[in-house]
Amino acid sequence: MGKTKRRVKSQQRRCRNHAQMMGYQRWLRTVRGNLATFYMTYPNNSQWNARSFTGVIVSAGKDHVVIQDEATGRTELLLYRNLDYVTIDLIF
């Protein structure tokens, strides 16, 4: 396979991953204000490998989401690269 074909395939792969990330961002923006639990994995951390964060979705960026814990008032910034999955309690 020539260099041109490899470059095109890697660009297509990158675009597909970018589209998936944009999907997360768009979806989290539509459910902003709802209570959510984010399940995260931190593979190189010796204290805790997996952790969950619960809070109201404040905002969603290209590579992160900001949540606020209602009980403590604590605001946390979570990166998508550590995200495993999300559960959301929808408020209609």
Sequence and secondary structure as in RCSB ss.txt:
>XXXX:A:sequence
MGKTKRRVKSQQRRCRNHAQMMGYQRWLRTVRGNLATFYMTYPNNSQWNARSFTGVIVSAGKDHVVIQDEATGRT
ELLLYRNLDYVTIDLIF
>XXXX:A:secstr
  HHHHHHHHHHHHHHHHHHHHHHHHHHHHTTTSEEEEEEE TT SS SEEEEEEEEEEE SSEEEEE TTT  E
EEEEGGGEEEEEEE   
